[in-house]
Amino acid sequence: MPIFLAASNVPCGTTGVTCTKSVEIKIYNQTLHLVRGQDIEIGSNSITTNQYYTRGLVVENIGGMFITVVAPELGIVIKYDEGMVTRSL
């Protein structure tokens, strides 16, 4: 099962730190776009609920602190804090 994960980083602040502006995830023939300050997009659909299930994926917006994408059958967890951290566990 091919998985694609790409992050778009932009400078933030004056110290040279970069922030992750967006994350693109391709998994199970689906494309997810996580963009800071915007609704989660799966394909051409905007997701406005806190929890969403689709074809082997669970997408959660946890208290506005992290967006979490879980592919339980593959043992993959991706967390995005809409700022400086994107974690793949």
C-alpha positions as CSV (number, residue, x, y, z in Angstrom):
1,M,0.0,0.0,0.0
2,P,1.8,3.2,-1.1
3,I,1.6,6.1,1.2
4,F,2.5,9.7,0.3
5,L,3.1,12.4,2.9
6,A,4.2,16.0,2.0
7,A,4.5,19.1,4.1
8,S,4.6,22.7,2.9
9,N,6.8,24.7,5.3
10,V,6.9,28.5,5.5
11,P,9.0,30.9,7.6
12,C,7.3,32.2,10.7
13,G,8.6,34.6,13.3
14,T,11.9,36.4,13.2
15,T,14.2,33.7,14.4
16,G,14.3,31.6,11.2
17,V,11.9,28.9,12.5
18,T,9.6,27.3,9.9
19,C,6.0,26.4,10.4
20,T,4.1,23.7,8.6
21,K,1.4,25.5,6.6
22,S,-0.2,22.4,5.0
23,V,0.1,18.6,4.9
24,E,-1.0,16.4,2.0
25,I,-1.6,12.7,2.6
26,K,-2.4,10.2,0.0
27,I,-3.5,6.8,1.3
28,Y,-6.0,4.2,0.2
29,N,-6.5,6.1,-3.1
30,Q,-7.7,9.1,-1.1
31,T,-6.1,12.5,-0.8
32,L,-6.3,14.5,2.4
33,H,-5.4,18.2,2.6
34,L,-4.7,19.6,6.1
35,V,-4.2,23.4,5.8
36,R,-3.7,25.7,8.8
37,G,-6.9,27.6,9.5
38,Q,-9.1,25.7,7.0
39,D,-11.5,22.8,7.1
40,I,-10.0,19.3,6.5
41,E,-10.4,18.3,2.9
42,I,-10.8,14.7,1.7
43,G,-10.8,14.7,-2.1
44,S,-13.1,17.6,-3.0
45,N,-15.1,17.4,0.3
46,S,-14.7,19.7,3.2
47,I,-15.0,18.0,6.6
48,T,-16.4,20.2,9.4
49,T,-17.1,17.5,12.0
50,N,-14.6,16.7,14.8
51,Q,-14.5,13.0,13.8
52,Y,-14.8,11.4,10.3
53,Y,-14.5,7.8,9.2
54,T,-13.8,6.9,5.6
55,R,-12.4,3.8,3.8
56,G,-9.9,2.6,6.4
57,L,-9.2,6.0,7.9
58,V,-10.2,7.9,11.0
59,V,-9.7,11.6,10.9
60,E,-10.1,13.6,14.2
61,N,-9.8,17.2,15.2
62,I,-8.9,16.9,18.8
63,G,-9.9,19.9,20.8
64,G,-8.5,22.2,18.1
65,M,-5.0,21.2,19.2
66,F,-4.2,18.4,16.7
67,I,-5.6,17.0,13.6
68,T,-5.0,13.2,13.7
69,V,-5.2,10.8,10.8
70,V,-5.2,7.1,11.7
71,A,-5.0,4.1,9.4
72,P,-5.5,1.4,12.0
73,E,-5.0,-1.5,9.6
74,L,-1.6,-0.2,8.6
75,G,-0.6,1.0,12.1
76,I,-0.1,4.6,10.9
77,V,-0.9,7.7,12.9
78,I,-0.2,11.2,11.6
79,K,-0.6,14.2,13.9
80,Y,-0.6,17.9,12.7
81,D,-0.8,20.8,15.1
82,E,-1.5,23.4,12.4
83,G,1.7,25.0,13.2
84,M,5.2,23.7,13.8
85,V,4.7,20.0,14.3
86,T,3.8,17.1,12.0
87,R,4.4,13.7,13.5
88,S,4.1,10.3,11.8
89,L,3.9,7.5,14.4
